[in-house]
Structure formats: structure tokens, C-alpha cells
């Protein structure tokens, strides 16, 4: 990997605590994604599957073309964004944020995460490889048009937001 691409990736990864994945294809495109986090309310003990809410993923692709990078498409499930050459600042990288609707995301299986009335159930669940981000790069040069692809697995951290314990009120009042 050349020095410019390493620098781009280092700048993107530095403030990130957890990275869901990094992937590349033939050195022409590299895609990275930040871990997504969602907060959920406790669910019934009878439910073994966790409904995932809409998720927001920050994606960045480091790119290299023989010629001009005419477009970069980043997608997760049925959610996609295509960035034309004028939408990314240089010919080295492209980034976007995708909000993926809940209907496009699989359910997570867990019998011990965020159960209503069960304070022993876990308040955090890391779901690795929940879905996949795809990136495609279209390059044009005097030699013609070429396409390059990469994908990476994405992980999600689910957090349980339990209602705060209610303090019983003093029905006798202060005397």
C-alpha cells in the first residue's frame, strides 16, 4: 500500500475506537467503516431475536485509478450513495454516511441481552459481521473504463437503555 493511502487510512482511523472492518481489492480501492452503535429499550423475555433499529454507518474509501476516478459507490444492503468525481475532494478518497433502515437489517439472536425485568441480562451486545459494506470505483483513462470492487463486514454495538428505577413516594408526607 502506498504512503498516501496509508496516510488517508491513518487519518480516518485515528479518532475511531472500534473499526468494523477493512477490505481491499487489487489495491485499487480500500473501504473502512466505523462501528455503528444503537440504543434499545428492554424487550420481553419470550423474544429470542433482537430487532435492530435504523443504523448509521460512516464509510470511507481510499481509491487509486489509472486515469480519473469518475465515481465511487458505497452501499449497505439496499442503501447506496454514488459520489461523482466532483463530490469527493481529491482523487484519493471518498466518504459518506449511510443510514440503513431497520427493514434492511437482519435480526440479532440473543437470549441474554436487554430483557425487561431482568437486571442480570446484559446491557451491551456486540454483533460482528451483521451486514456488509460494498464499494465500487469507476475509473476512466485513455485505455478505457475499469471497475474495481471491495467489501467489508460491519459490526454493531447494541446498548440497553433501562428505565431508571422509580423512587417510591412518601404517601404520608413530611410532618
N, C-alpha and C positions, 0 to 999 in steps of 0.2 A: 504494500500500500504506500503510495507516495506521501511526501511530507505534508502537502496541502490538505489531503483528505484526512490524515491523522489529526491535523490541527482543527479542522471542521468538527470532527467527531469529538475531540477533546473539549472544545468549547461547548458543545451541546451536552456532553455527559457530565461535565464538572459539577453543576449545581444539582444534579439528579441523584437522589438517594438510591433509587432502585430502577434498574433498566429491565424492561420486559424481554428484550431480545435485540440481537444484531445479526444481520444476514447480508450476504452479498452474492453477486452473480458475475463471474468473469471479470471482476474488478471494474466494471463499468457503472454499477450502481450499488450503493450500500444504504440500507434503511435501518434506522433505530427508532425505538418507541419507548416513551416513558410509561411506567406502570400507572394504571388507572385505579382510582380509589372511589368507592361508593359507600354511602351510609344507608343502612336498612333498619327498619323497625323490627322488633321481635315477631316471630311467626309462631303459629300453632305447633304443638309438639307432634301432631299427627302428620305434618308435612315433612317429607324427606328431601324435597328439592327446594332450592332457594331461588326465588325469582330475582333475576338481575335487573336493576333499573337501567335507564339510558346511561351510557358510559362515554366519557370524553377522553380521547387519546391524542397526545401530542406526538407528531411524527416528523422526522427529518430524513431526507435522502441526500447523501453525498453522491455527486454524479461526475462522470467524465465521458466526453464524447470525442470522436474523431469528426470534427466539424462543429455544428451548432446543436445545442440541446433545445429542440423545438417544443417539447412538452414533457412534463413529469406527472404521472397519475399515481395518487396514493389512495388505497382503498382498504376498507374493512367490511366484511360481509357485503351487503348491498349499498353501503355508503361509500361514495368516492368523490374525490376532488381532483380535477386536472388543472395543473398550473402551466400556462403558456409561458414562453420564454420571457416575456415582459413582466410576468408575475413573480419571478424569482430574481433576486438582486444580481446574481452573477451566474456564471456557467459552472459553478462548483457545488452548489447546494440548493435544496428547495425544502420548505417546511410548511406544515399546516396542522390544524387541529380538526379532528373529526368527531362529531357527536353521533354515536351509533345508537339507534332506538332499541328499546328492550325487545321488541319483536324480532330483531335480527341476531339476538344473542342467546346462546344455549343456557339452560338452567344449570345450576351447580348442585351437586349432590353432597349433602352433609346432614347427619343426624344429631350433631352436637354443636351447631352454630346458631346462636341468637334465638333461643327458644323462649317464648313468653312464659313467665312464671318460674323459670329455671335459671337461677343465678349461677349455677355451676356450668352452664353451657358457655361455649367460647364467645368472646366479644370480637374476635378477629379471625378472618379466614382468607388465606392466600390461595388463589385459584390460578395455577400456572397453565399456560397453553390453552386458555379459554377460547381464544379465537386467533385469527391470523391477519397480519397486515401485509398487503401486497404493494409493490412499487413497480412501475414501468417507466422506462425512459425512451423517448423517441429522438433519434439523432439524424441530422441531415448533413451531407457533405457532397463534394463533387463526385464521390464514388457512389452515392445513392442514399437510401434511407435504411437505418438499422433500428431494431428494438432490443431492449435489454430489460431483464426482469429480476426481481428479488422478492423474498418474503421472509417474515419473521413471526414467531409465536409471540402472543401478547399475554401478559398476566394481569390479574385484577386483585386488589386487596379490598375485601369487604369488611366493613366495620359495623358493629351493632350499636344502635342508639337506644338504650333502655330508658324508659321513663324514670324520672327521678322519684325516689321514694317519698311518698307523701307523709308529712308530719301530722299526726293526729291533733286535731284542735282541742283545746281545753273547753269542754262544754259547760263547766261550772263558772268560768270567767275568773278574773283576778279579783280578790277581795282584800 
